[in-house]
């Protein structure tokens, strides 16, 4: 496995939910109730000791892992903003 796959393998529904609950209150009031996938990726990378500037090689694997994890969290919905 490459480093992106190793980090993505650690993404669980529980971990994503904890991050969403931690990040959501920090949102601008107009954006409350949501957290961007970019914010989740940056937070996961920080937890693994990587800087946000190192994000590119991780983006696809982490996006896929986060989307899959969100499907397994009751009450969560992934909305593609792209």
Phi, psi and omega in degrees: 000143175274175186296326178294317179294323179295317179291317180298326180295341180271358181279120179236161175304320180297317181293318178296316180300316179301317179295316179299315180294330178281321185276327186302317180294343180276352182291153170304144182309326179292340183252007180299147182096359180213158175221133182285154178297327177298319178295320178295317179299312180300319180294317178298317179297318178299319178297332181266002176090016179254149177275155179301330180294344180267012190295323190312309183290348182262342194303311183295311182296318181288322177301312180299318181293320180293315179300316179296316180297319181299328179296336183261011180250113180303133178085355179262148177220130174271125178243118180285115181271005184266000000 
